């Protein structure tokens, strides 16, 4: 593979104008398609095969009017302190609000709180529901502004008015420029790493091109494939992070090859042949982890995973072709200014090249080499501290409480959250999370009445509504309001109790009963995850294990990579629980709402973090493998890998962390948690697992780290990730006092 990719890099460098033009044409073409595409759909959540989903599908079929696509706004009103809504003056203000809502653009109907019996027992709070003619995604600014103006008018009269529902415009907050902050921090890290503005700008430029193409394609296909705006945000998050990192590794290798005296075109070819091979396999592990989410059988996760995987694939192609093409436009200016003069002469001869390699080998070791030398001298101590530290950080994960997002998880200062809290206070905690029970039988109306009577006697039930029968008469729905909130454990027990009565309902009342609702959805989702998690881990870890075994021709290297991943993800989940559930450092990080962790986070995080963890494993260990294959001792190979790759991996980890951390500013709870969790996981994985535990294990295992059974050695293809078939390998750096057999360093 190294030979093929080397040819690709050489072609892109030589025909840089054509390659750049093709990428720009793709960006413009897909961008135009995205601009002319319909708006993306709203986020939807479905779980095929579960009882909740069967009930939802039945409701959609039997009660089409109640499942119309029109947006809704539930406006909650509270009388001034010491007054009631029924008082003449206050009632007039309520009626005026209902009238103003009815005249707003796109509004089809508005319910009156007094006529709909939507006033609390104490008479202080009520709600009106505005139903719109179009879906929430099709509401324009005029409709949103009219709703806001109606609410503000009633507030000036003394009423407390808040609104929830999908018709209420989400406050963009400070999250709109999250990716911009990540790019800015990445630019600073790149300038400090490369010492050249041009070299720092290339990874940013290529990452933006890759993300532009990926997210534009998602937008263009959004309405066709049902890809929501959240899908685009997560694809952007990952695309920026890996796009910058992949370009960073190729450019860094090009600079290294150029410094060793190679001709510019040869340096670009070798950079793509070696670092590019690592990029391909690193990208494949990420793609496998993301695409593997399809086995969970939750369409939302599948779409997110596949969309992000497509963006990562684009980032890999950009690193292999557009990056060397841009290097062709500025082959010397990517070097630090102080070093540029010596690259304007003729390329070194073979003899001069060997002398340059020897000088490089005798040069003062950099920080990465010195750190690796420290680790290989004290591997047991480093290993102990690293494992114990990550294990301690993972302890809070044992207390993780999962739940589904709702308006009750919004920031406390949003109108949606205020409306949610007002309803809970005045109508009961269970009002915001009612259970919907569907009933089917020979005499549906009579069966539903009997079921309703029995449900009213169940513990923790606050209210049971009269049954409503479908137009065809064969299905009825009953709304059950619990005494406790949708995220309360007692509500979960209520769902299980009602579901446990289904056989009795069928036997005594001849009724087929299904239960759905927010709490029922969470129970079904948890079961779906439990059933699929082992299969997902086996598939993703198994495929990645085989891939890394082919890349490094070792059994133990992929094994320790997988074990390191478990430590990283455990510590990251512990950090998420500590911040988002326990509230540690929540104010400092701008987290306004602490409570349950979103159910979709752990499984999606596992998929993403596994792929990213393998990125650093591939980039760092590939350099070690390269030195080992070319004659270095195991300890010398570790130090050589860190000498050439330590600084770059550090910069890549800082860049990826900054990109992910910037999304903590997003107002979407799922995106906020995902950004924090990925940033924490990258920090733990890059700086503890890959930069400390990996070299310590290599030092302890010695040559056994590269063990591969002879039968497997014959069966596995040689992907030549170390570029053995290419020209001169880098010199290995001998380490005074390092463990393992000492061999002469490879010097060409």
LINZIQUI-V26577 format. One record per residue. N is the residue number from 0. RES is the residue in one letter. PHI is phi in radians with two decimals (NA if undefined). OMEGA is omega in radians with two decimals (* if undefined). NEAR is the number of other ideal C-beta (glycine too) atoms within 12 Angstrom. Layout:
BEGIN
n;res;phi;omega;near
N;RES;PHI;OMEGA;NEAR
N;RES;PHI;OMEGA;NEAR
END
This chain:
BEGIN
n;res;phi;omega;near
0;X;NA;-3.13;31
1;X;-1.03;-3.14;37
2;X;-1.14;3.14;25
3;X;-1.11;-3.12;22
4;X;-1.16;3.06;40
5;X;-1.07;3.10;34
6;X;-1.15;3.09;26
7;X;-1.08;3.12;34
8;X;-1.10;3.12;47
9;X;-1.13;3.12;33
10;X;-1.09;-3.13;23
11;X;-1.11;3.12;39
12;X;-1.16;-3.09;40
13;X;-1.31;-3.12;22
14;X;-1.83;-3.03;21
15;X;-1.05;-3.14;28
16;X;-1.10;-3.13;16
17;X;-1.13;-3.11;18
18;X;-1.10;3.13;33
19;X;-1.10;3.14;28
20;X;-1.10;3.13;16
21;X;-1.12;3.12;22
22;X;-1.16;3.11;33
23;X;-1.13;3.11;23
24;X;-1.12;3.11;16
25;X;-1.12;-3.14;26
26;X;-1.10;-3.12;29
27;X;-1.18;-3.11;18
28;X;-1.09;-3.14;19
29;X;-1.23;3.09;30
30;X;-1.12;3.10;23
31;X;-1.12;3.11;17
32;X;-1.09;3.13;22
33;X;-1.19;-3.12;27
34;X;-1.15;-3.10;15
35;X;-1.65;-3.10;14
36;X;-1.41;3.06;23
37;X;-1.10;3.13;20
38;X;-1.09;-3.14;23
39;X;-1.18;3.13;31
40;X;-1.28;3.07;29
41;X;-1.27;3.10;27
42;X;-1.08;3.08;32
43;X;-2.15;-3.10;23
44;X;-2.29;3.13;33
45;X;-2.47;-3.14;27
46;X;-2.42;-3.10;36
47;X;-0.96;3.06;20
48;X;1.60;-3.13;19
49;X;-1.55;-3.14;29
50;X;-1.10;3.13;33
51;X;-1.06;-3.12;36
52;X;-1.20;3.09;27
53;X;-1.07;3.12;24
54;X;-1.17;3.11;38
55;X;-1.08;3.14;31
56;X;-1.11;3.12;22
57;X;-1.14;3.12;30
58;X;-1.10;-3.13;31
59;X;-1.14;-3.12;22
60;X;-1.36;-3.01;20
61;X;-1.57;-3.13;27
62;X;-2.19;-3.07;24
63;X;-1.04;-3.12;15
64;X;-1.16;-3.13;17
65;X;-1.36;-3.12;22
66;X;-1.98;3.11;19
67;X;-1.11;-3.08;18
68;X;-1.42;-3.10;23
69;X;-1.15;3.13;27
70;X;-1.23;3.10;34
71;X;-2.36;3.03;34
72;X;-2.29;3.10;43
73;X;-1.74;-3.07;38
74;X;-1.66;-3.10;48
75;X;-1.77;-3.09;46
76;X;-2.12;3.07;47
77;X;-2.34;-3.12;37
78;X;-1.21;3.07;32
79;X;-1.00;-3.10;21
80;X;-0.96;3.13;11
81;X;1.52;-3.13;12
82;X;-2.16;3.10;24
83;X;-2.17;-3.11;25
84;X;-1.15;-3.07;39
85;X;-1.37;3.09;23
86;X;-1.07;-3.01;18
87;X;-0.88;-3.09;12
88;X;-1.13;-3.14;18
89;X;-1.18;3.14;32
90;X;-1.08;3.10;26
91;X;-1.09;3.11;19
92;X;-1.12;3.11;32
93;X;-1.11;3.14;44
94;X;-1.13;3.08;27
95;X;-1.10;3.12;25
96;X;-1.10;3.12;40
97;X;-1.05;3.13;34
98;X;-1.15;3.13;20
99;X;-1.13;3.10;28
100;X;-1.10;-3.13;42
101;X;-1.14;-3.14;26
102;X;-1.57;-3.11;19
103;X;-1.19;3.14;35
104;X;-1.01;3.04;26
105;X;1.23;-3.14;30
106;X;-1.40;-3.13;33
107;X;-1.60;-3.11;24
108;X;-2.79;3.09;22
109;X;-2.36;3.13;33
110;X;-1.45;3.10;26
111;X;-1.58;-3.10;27
112;X;-0.99;-3.09;38
113;X;-1.31;-3.13;22
114;X;-1.33;-3.10;16
115;X;-1.58;-3.12;16
116;X;0.95;-3.10;16
117;X;-1.92;3.10;28
118;X;-2.12;-3.11;29
119;X;-1.16;-3.10;26
120;X;-1.05;-3.14;17
121;X;-1.42;3.06;17
122;X;1.30;-3.07;23
123;X;-1.65;-3.01;28
124;X;-2.30;3.07;37
125;X;-2.62;3.12;42
126;X;-2.57;3.06;40
127;X;-2.14;-3.12;44
128;X;-1.92;3.07;32
129;X;-1.74;3.14;42
130;X;-1.82;-3.08;30
131;X;-1.77;-3.12;34
132;X;-1.38;-3.06;21
133;X;-2.15;3.12;23
134;X;-1.24;-3.09;24
135;X;-1.03;-3.11;32
136;X;-1.20;-3.11;27
137;X;-1.77;3.08;24
138;X;-1.31;-3.13;34
139;X;-1.65;-3.11;20
140;X;-1.08;-3.13;13
141;X;-1.09;3.13;16
142;X;-1.18;3.12;32
143;X;-1.12;-3.13;29
144;X;-1.13;3.13;17
145;X;-1.14;3.10;27
146;X;-1.13;3.13;44
147;X;-1.08;-3.14;28
148;X;-1.11;3.12;22
149;X;-1.11;3.13;38
150;X;-1.15;-3.12;36
151;X;-1.11;3.13;19
152;X;-1.08;3.13;23
153;X;-1.26;3.10;35
154;X;-1.12;3.14;23
155;X;-1.16;3.13;15
156;X;-1.44;3.11;25
157;X;1.95;3.11;22
158;X;-1.31;2.94;38
159;X;-1.61;-3.03;33
160;X;-2.25;3.07;43
161;X;-2.38;-3.07;38
162;X;-2.48;3.04;42
163;X;-2.28;-3.11;38
164;X;1.92;-3.06;33
165;X;-1.30;3.10;30
166;X;-1.41;3.14;42
167;X;-1.45;-3.09;35
168;X;-1.19;3.11;29
169;X;-1.31;3.10;32
170;X;-1.30;-3.12;21
171;X;-1.15;3.11;15
172;X;0.97;-3.13;23
173;X;-1.77;-3.06;19
174;X;-1.47;-3.06;28
175;X;-1.10;-3.12;19
176;X;-1.83;-3.07;16
177;X;-1.02;-3.11;36
178;X;-1.13;3.11;39
179;X;-1.14;3.10;22
180;X;-1.13;3.11;25
181;X;-1.07;3.13;41
182;X;-1.15;-3.14;32
183;X;-1.09;3.12;22
184;X;-1.11;3.11;29
185;X;-1.06;3.14;40
186;X;-1.09;3.13;32
187;X;-1.10;3.13;20
188;X;-1.09;-3.12;30
189;X;-1.16;3.12;37
190;X;-1.10;3.13;23
191;X;-1.16;-3.12;20
192;X;-1.29;-3.03;33
193;X;-1.63;-3.07;34
194;X;1.19;-3.12;22
195;X;-2.59;3.13;27
196;X;-1.15;-3.13;22
197;X;-1.17;3.12;27
198;X;-1.11;3.12;40
199;X;-1.24;-3.10;35
200;X;-1.32;-3.09;28
201;X;-1.06;3.12;42
202;X;-1.06;3.11;50
203;X;-1.15;-3.12;38
204;X;-1.11;-3.11;35
205;X;-1.18;3.10;48
206;X;-1.14;3.12;48
207;X;-1.13;3.09;33
208;X;-1.09;-3.13;41
209;X;-1.11;3.13;45
210;X;-1.16;3.11;44
211;X;-1.04;3.13;38
212;X;-1.18;-3.10;38
213;X;-1.12;-3.11;44
214;X;-1.24;3.08;40
215;X;-1.14;3.09;35
216;X;-1.12;3.10;34
217;X;-1.11;3.12;41
218;X;-1.12;-3.13;36
219;X;-1.10;-3.11;29
220;X;-1.71;-3.02;28
221;X;-0.99;-3.09;30
222;X;-1.21;-3.13;23
223;X;-1.29;-3.06;16
224;X;-1.77;3.13;23
225;X;1.25;-3.14;27
226;X;-1.65;-3.05;41
227;X;-1.45;3.13;32
228;X;-1.16;3.08;31
229;X;-1.11;3.08;39
230;X;-1.05;3.13;44
231;X;-1.12;-3.12;38
232;X;-1.08;-3.13;37
233;X;-1.21;3.07;52
234;X;-1.12;3.10;46
235;X;-1.12;-3.14;45
236;X;-1.02;-3.11;51
237;X;-1.26;-3.12;56
238;X;-1.07;3.10;49
239;X;-1.10;-3.06;50
240;X;-1.12;-3.09;52
241;X;-1.28;3.13;54
242;X;-1.08;3.10;52
243;X;-1.15;-3.10;52
244;X;-1.12;-3.10;56
245;X;-1.12;3.09;53
246;X;-1.15;3.13;54
247;X;-1.03;-3.12;49
248;X;-1.20;3.13;49
249;X;-1.18;-3.12;54
250;X;-1.15;3.12;50
251;X;-1.08;3.13;46
252;X;-1.19;3.10;47
253;X;-1.08;3.12;49
254;X;-1.08;3.12;41
255;X;-1.12;3.13;39
256;X;-1.14;3.13;47
257;X;-1.16;3.13;37
258;X;-1.15;3.13;30
259;X;-1.44;3.01;37
260;X;1.73;-3.12;32
261;X;-1.35;3.10;35
262;X;-1.13;-2.96;25
263;X;-1.00;-3.12;35
264;X;-1.14;3.10;28
265;X;-1.15;3.13;30
266;X;-1.12;3.11;43
267;X;-1.15;-3.14;47
268;X;-1.11;-3.13;39
269;X;-1.20;3.12;44
270;X;-1.06;3.12;50
271;X;-1.25;-3.14;49
272;X;-1.18;-3.11;44
273;X;-1.74;3.12;51
274;X;-1.08;3.11;53
275;X;-1.12;3.08;48
276;X;-1.12;3.08;47
277;X;-1.09;3.10;54
278;X;-1.08;-3.13;50
279;X;-1.04;-3.09;40
280;X;-1.27;3.05;43
281;X;-1.11;3.10;44
282;X;-1.10;3.13;43
283;X;-1.11;3.12;35
284;X;-1.14;3.10;45
285;X;-1.13;-3.12;47
286;X;-1.11;3.11;39
287;X;-1.06;-3.11;35
288;X;-1.12;-3.12;45
289;X;-1.31;-3.14;45
290;X;-1.16;3.13;33
291;X;-1.13;3.09;38
292;X;-1.07;3.13;41
293;X;-1.09;-3.10;27
294;X;-1.25;3.13;29
295;X;-1.21;3.13;39
296;X;1.15;2.97;27
297;X;-2.03;-3.02;36
298;X;-0.88;-3.13;28
299;X;-1.06;3.12;37
300;X;-1.17;3.13;42
301;X;-1.06;-3.13;32
302;X;-1.13;3.10;39
303;X;-1.05;-3.10;45
304;X;-1.12;-3.11;41
305;X;-1.19;3.12;33
306;X;-1.13;3.11;44
307;X;-1.15;3.11;47
308;X;-1.09;3.10;38
309;X;-1.10;3.11;38
310;X;-1.16;3.09;46
311;X;-1.13;3.11;47
312;X;-1.07;3.08;33
313;X;-1.10;3.13;42
314;X;-1.07;3.10;49
315;X;-1.12;-3.14;44
316;X;-1.09;3.11;37
317;X;-1.10;-3.13;47
318;X;-1.11;-3.09;52
319;X;-1.45;-3.03;43
320;X;-2.16;-3.08;41
321;X;-1.23;-3.14;45
322;X;-1.07;3.09;53
323;X;-1.10;3.09;51
324;X;-1.13;3.11;39
325;X;-1.19;3.05;37
326;X;-1.08;3.10;46
327;X;-1.14;3.11;34
328;X;-1.34;-3.13;25
329;X;-2.43;-3.01;30
330;X;-1.15;-3.10;34
331;X;-1.85;-3.07;27
332;X;-1.20;3.05;28
333;X;-1.35;3.11;44
334;X;-1.47;3.05;31
335;X;-1.00;-3.06;24
336;X;-0.98;-3.08;17
337;X;-1.17;-3.06;10
338;X;-1.82;-2.99;20
339;X;-1.22;-3.03;22
340;X;-1.03;-3.04;11
341;X;-1.31;3.13;19
342;X;-1.79;-3.11;29
343;X;-1.64;3.12;14
344;X;-1.53;3.14;14
345;X;-1.32;3.08;11
346;X;-1.15;-3.11;23
347;X;-1.20;3.02;27
348;X;-1.33;3.14;14
349;X;-1.05;-3.14;15
350;X;-1.15;3.11;12
351;X;-1.12;3.13;19
352;X;-1.12;3.12;28
353;X;-1.12;3.10;21
354;X;-1.12;3.12;19
355;X;-1.11;3.11;29
356;X;-1.11;3.14;32
357;X;-1.17;3.11;23
358;X;-1.10;3.12;19
359;X;-1.12;-3.14;32
360;X;-1.18;-3.13;32
361;X;-1.52;-3.08;15
362;X;-1.16;3.14;17
363;X;-1.12;-3.13;12
364;X;-1.13;3.13;28
365;X;-1.44;-3.08;23
366;X;-1.07;3.13;17
367;X;-1.08;3.13;31
368;X;-1.16;3.14;38
369;X;-1.16;3.10;22
370;X;-1.13;3.14;30
371;X;-1.10;3.11;45
372;X;-1.09;3.09;33
373;X;-1.11;-3.09;29
374;X;-1.16;-3.08;38
375;X;-1.25;3.06;44
376;X;-1.46;-3.12;25
377;X;-2.30;-3.03;23
378;X;-1.15;-3.08;32
379;X;-1.15;-3.13;18
380;X;-1.14;-3.14;19
381;X;-1.09;-3.14;30
382;X;-1.09;-3.12;30
383;X;-1.11;-3.12;17
384;X;-1.10;-3.12;19
385;X;-1.12;-3.10;34
386;X;-1.17;-3.14;29
387;X;-1.13;-3.14;18
388;X;-1.10;3.13;24
389;X;-1.17;3.10;36
390;X;-1.10;3.11;23
391;X;-1.15;3.12;21
392;X;-1.15;-3.11;31
393;X;-1.40;-3.06;30
394;X;-0.99;3.14;20
395;X;-1.04;-3.12;27
396;X;-1.08;3.12;33
397;X;-1.16;-3.13;16
398;X;-1.78;-3.06;18
399;X;-1.14;3.06;31
400;X;-2.05;-3.05;27
401;X;-1.74;3.10;32
402;X;-2.82;3.13;36
403;X;-1.73;-3.11;37
404;X;-1.20;3.07;34
405;X;-2.72;3.11;33
406;X;-1.16;3.06;35
407;X;-1.27;3.10;34
408;X;-1.77;3.10;36
409;X;-1.22;3.06;30
410;X;-1.05;-3.02;30
411;X;-1.14;-3.10;21
412;X;-1.62;3.11;15
413;X;-1.48;3.14;27
414;X;-1.15;3.12;34
415;X;-1.10;-3.13;36
416;X;-1.18;3.12;32
417;X;-1.10;3.10;29
418;X;-1.09;3.12;39
419;X;-1.03;-3.11;36
420;X;-1.17;3.12;32
421;X;-1.10;3.12;33
422;X;-1.15;3.12;39
423;X;-1.12;-3.12;31
424;X;-1.18;-3.00;23
425;X;-1.65;-3.07;30
426;X;-2.00;-3.14;35
427;X;1.87;-3.07;26
428;X;-1.08;-3.09;27
429;X;-1.44;-3.09;33
430;X;-1.08;-3.11;37
431;X;-1.42;3.13;39
432;X;-2.40;-3.12;40
433;X;-1.20;3.06;35
434;X;-1.72;3.10;47
435;X;-1.90;-3.12;38
436;X;-1.95;3.08;46
437;X;-1.72;-3.11;44
438;X;-2.26;3.05;45
439;X;-2.29;3.13;36
440;X;-2.96;-3.14;28
441;X;-1.13;3.04;16
442;X;-1.93;-2.97;20
443;X;-1.05;-3.08;31
444;X;-1.07;-3.13;26
445;X;-1.19;3.13;20
446;X;-1.10;-3.14;32
447;X;-1.13;3.12;38
448;X;-1.12;3.13;25
449;X;-1.19;3.11;28
450;X;-1.09;3.13;41
451;X;-1.07;3.12;32
452;X;-1.10;-3.12;20
453;X;-1.24;3.11;27
454;X;-1.16;-3.13;41
455;X;-1.11;-3.12;24
456;X;-1.58;-3.12;16
457;X;-1.31;3.14;33
458;X;-1.08;3.10;17
459;X;1.33;3.05;30
460;X;-1.67;-3.14;32
461;X;-1.53;-3.05;28
462;X;-2.74;3.04;24
463;X;-2.19;-3.12;30
464;X;-1.36;3.03;24
465;X;-1.07;-3.11;20
466;X;-1.20;3.05;34
467;X;-1.96;-3.06;26
468;X;-1.71;3.14;25
469;X;-1.21;3.14;26
470;X;-0.97;-3.13;15
471;X;-1.50;3.02;13
472;X;1.41;-3.07;20
473;X;-1.78;3.13;23
474;X;-2.45;3.08;35
475;X;-2.28;3.08;39
476;X;-2.15;3.11;38
477;X;-2.20;3.09;44
478;X;-1.72;-3.13;32
479;X;-1.95;3.12;42
480;X;-1.74;3.12;34
481;X;-1.30;3.05;41
482;X;-1.40;-3.10;26
483;X;-1.97;-3.07;28
484;X;-1.23;-3.07;36
485;X;-1.12;-3.13;40
486;X;-1.68;-3.08;34
487;X;-1.37;3.14;28
488;X;-1.09;3.14;21
489;X;-1.13;3.10;24
490;X;-1.21;3.06;39
491;X;-1.07;3.13;36
492;X;-1.13;3.10;21
493;X;-1.12;3.11;37
494;X;-1.05;-3.13;44
495;X;-1.14;3.12;26
496;X;-1.12;-3.12;27
497;X;-1.13;3.11;43
498;X;-1.14;3.10;31
499;X;-1.23;3.14;15
500;X;-1.60;-3.04;26
501;X;-1.05;-3.14;28
502;X;-1.11;3.13;14
503;X;-1.18;3.10;20
504;X;-1.05;-3.12;32
505;X;-1.17;-3.08;19
506;X;-1.27;-3.04;13
507;X;-1.64;-3.07;17
508;X;-1.94;-3.12;30
509;X;1.12;-3.07;20
510;X;-2.02;3.00;36
511;X;-1.66;-3.00;28
512;X;-2.04;3.02;43
513;X;-2.22;-3.12;36
514;X;-2.11;3.06;45
515;X;-2.42;-3.03;38
516;X;2.27;-3.04;38
517;X;-1.06;-3.13;37
518;X;-1.17;3.09;44
519;X;-1.10;3.08;39
520;X;-1.05;-3.13;38
521;X;-1.09;3.13;39
522;X;-1.07;-3.14;36
523;X;-1.16;3.14;37
524;X;-1.16;3.12;39
525;X;-1.06;3.12;31
526;X;-1.17;3.11;26
527;X;-1.06;3.13;33
528;X;-1.15;-3.13;32
529;X;-1.05;-3.11;18
530;X;-1.24;-3.02;20
531;X;-1.78;-3.00;29
532;X;-1.08;-3.13;25
533;X;-1.10;3.10;17
534;X;-1.09;-3.13;21
535;X;-1.11;3.14;35
536;X;-1.09;3.13;28
537;X;-1.09;-3.13;16
538;X;-1.16;-3.05;25
539;X;-1.20;-3.12;41
540;X;-1.15;3.13;33
541;X;-1.11;3.13;23
542;X;-1.13;3.12;29
543;X;-1.15;3.09;40
544;X;-1.06;3.12;31
545;X;-1.10;-3.13;25
546;X;-1.10;-3.14;35
547;X;-1.20;3.09;42
548;X;-1.16;3.07;31
549;X;-1.20;-3.09;31
550;X;-1.15;-3.02;39
551;X;-1.76;3.12;44
552;X;0.89;-3.12;33
553;X;-2.70;3.08;36
554;X;-1.62;-3.05;26
555;X;-1.34;-3.14;29
556;X;-1.07;3.10;39
557;X;-1.16;3.12;35
558;X;-1.13;3.13;27
559;X;-1.22;3.07;34
560;X;-1.12;3.13;45
561;X;-1.18;3.13;35
562;X;-1.15;3.08;27
563;X;-1.10;3.10;41
564;X;-1.07;3.13;45
565;X;-1.06;3.10;30
566;X;-1.13;-3.12;36
567;X;-1.12;-3.07;50
568;X;-1.22;3.08;42
569;X;-1.11;3.12;37
570;X;-1.13;3.14;40
571;X;-1.15;3.09;49
572;X;-1.11;3.07;40
573;X;-1.09;3.11;34
574;X;-1.15;3.12;38
575;X;-1.08;3.13;47
576;X;-1.10;-3.11;35
577;X;-1.07;-3.07;31
578;X;-1.52;-2.98;34
579;X;-1.51;-3.14;43
580;X;-1.91;-3.14;31
581;X;-1.49;3.11;23
582;X;1.58;3.10;18
583;X;-1.14;3.12;19
584;X;1.00;-3.06;18
585;X;-1.10;-3.13;26
586;X;-1.15;3.14;12
587;X;-1.11;-3.12;11
588;X;-1.64;3.11;26
589;X;1.33;3.12;25
590;X;-1.56;-3.06;31
591;X;-1.53;-3.05;27
592;X;-2.15;3.06;34
593;X;-1.91;-3.13;26
594;X;2.93;-3.09;33
595;X;-1.38;3.09;36
596;X;-1.54;-3.10;43
597;X;-1.07;-3.02;39
598;X;-1.04;-3.10;39
599;X;-1.33;-3.03;43
600;X;-1.14;-3.04;43
601;X;-1.01;-3.07;37
602;X;-1.22;3.12;45
603;X;-1.20;3.12;43
604;X;-1.12;3.12;47
605;X;-1.02;-3.13;41
606;X;-1.11;-3.10;50
607;X;-1.21;-3.07;51
608;X;-1.13;3.12;48
609;X;-1.06;3.13;46
610;X;-1.10;-3.12;51
611;X;-1.19;3.11;53
612;X;-1.07;3.12;50
613;X;-1.21;3.07;47
614;X;-0.97;-3.09;53
615;X;-1.18;3.08;49
616;X;-1.06;-3.12;50
617;X;-1.12;-3.07;49
618;X;-1.10;-3.06;54
619;X;-1.38;-3.07;50
620;X;-1.29;3.10;46
621;X;-1.05;3.11;48
622;X;-1.19;3.07;50
623;X;-1.14;3.13;50
624;X;-1.06;-3.14;44
625;X;-1.05;3.13;43
626;X;-1.18;-3.12;45
627;X;-1.14;3.14;40
628;X;-1.09;-3.10;31
629;X;-1.61;2.93;32
630;X;1.98;-3.11;26
631;X;-1.35;3.03;41
632;X;-1.24;-3.14;33
633;X;-0.95;-3.13;41
634;X;-1.20;3.10;43
635;X;-1.11;3.13;44
636;X;-1.13;3.11;52
637;X;-1.09;-3.10;52
638;X;-1.18;3.10;47
639;X;-1.08;3.12;50
640;X;-1.06;3.13;50
641;X;-1.32;3.12;44
642;X;-1.10;-3.10;41
643;X;-1.55;-3.02;44
644;X;-1.97;-3.05;47
645;X;-1.05;-3.10;41
646;X;-1.15;-3.10;35
647;X;-1.23;3.11;45
648;X;-1.12;3.09;45
649;X;-1.07;3.12;32
650;X;-1.08;-3.14;38
651;X;-1.09;3.13;48
652;X;-1.16;3.10;44
653;X;-1.12;3.12;32
654;X;-1.13;-3.12;45
655;X;-1.11;3.11;50
656;X;-1.13;-3.14;37
657;X;-1.15;3.12;36
658;X;-1.12;-3.14;43
659;X;-1.16;-3.11;47
660;X;-1.09;-3.12;35
661;X;-1.09;-3.12;36
662;X;-1.38;3.00;42
663;X;-1.14;3.12;39
664;X;-1.35;-3.10;28
665;X;-1.18;3.13;37
666;X;-1.44;3.10;32
667;X;-1.29;-3.05;33
668;X;-1.03;-3.12;42
669;X;-1.13;3.14;37
670;X;-1.15;3.14;41
671;X;-1.06;3.14;44
672;X;-1.13;-3.14;45
673;X;-1.11;3.12;45
674;X;-1.06;-3.14;48
675;X;-1.13;-3.08;41
676;X;-1.13;3.13;49
677;X;-1.21;3.10;50
678;X;-1.09;3.12;41
679;X;-1.12;-3.12;44
680;X;-1.12;3.13;52
681;X;-1.13;3.11;47
682;X;-1.04;-3.12;33
683;X;-1.13;-3.05;43
684;X;-1.25;-3.07;46
685;X;-1.25;-2.97;43
686;X;-1.60;3.12;30
687;X;-1.85;-3.06;39
688;X;-1.25;-3.02;45
689;X;-1.35;-3.07;48
690;X;-1.58;-3.12;40
691;X;-2.21;-3.07;38
692;X;-1.21;-3.12;43
693;X;-1.09;3.11;48
694;X;-1.10;3.11;51
695;X;-1.12;3.12;35
696;X;-1.17;3.09;35
697;X;-1.07;3.14;48
698;X;-1.15;-3.14;39
699;X;-1.28;-3.09;29
700;X;-1.43;-3.12;29
701;X;1.07;-3.12;24
702;X;-1.18;-3.14;23
703;X;-1.13;3.14;19
704;X;-1.07;-3.09;36
705;X;-1.78;-3.10;30
706;X;-1.21;3.07;20
707;X;-2.55;3.12;27
708;X;-0.94;-3.06;14
709;X;-1.06;3.14;10
710;X;-1.11;3.10;9
711;X;-1.15;-3.13;16
712;X;-1.08;3.12;17
713;X;-1.36;-3.08;11
714;X;-1.40;-3.04;14
715;X;-1.30;3.07;22
716;X;-1.23;3.11;16
717;X;-1.63;-3.10;23
718;X;-1.43;3.07;31
719;X;0.95;-3.13;31
720;X;-1.14;-3.14;43
721;X;-1.49;3.08;39
722;X;1.20;-3.10;38
723;X;-1.11;-3.12;27
724;X;-1.42;3.09;23
725;X;-1.53;-3.10;35
726;X;-1.27;-2.91;29
727;X;-0.68;2.98;31
728;X;-1.36;3.10;38
729;X;-1.27;3.11;46
730;X;-1.28;3.06;36
731;X;-1.43;-3.10;43
732;X;-1.80;3.10;41
733;X;-1.19;-3.11;33
734;X;-2.07;3.11;37
735;X;-1.16;3.07;17
736;X;1.42;-3.13;16
737;X;-1.35;-3.12;36
738;X;-1.41;3.09;28
739;X;1.66;-3.12;30
740;X;-1.16;-3.14;17
741;X;-1.58;3.12;19
742;X;-2.23;3.09;23
743;X;-1.05;3.11;17
744;X;-1.21;3.12;30
745;X;-1.25;-3.09;30
746;X;-2.22;3.09;27
747;X;1.72;*;28
END
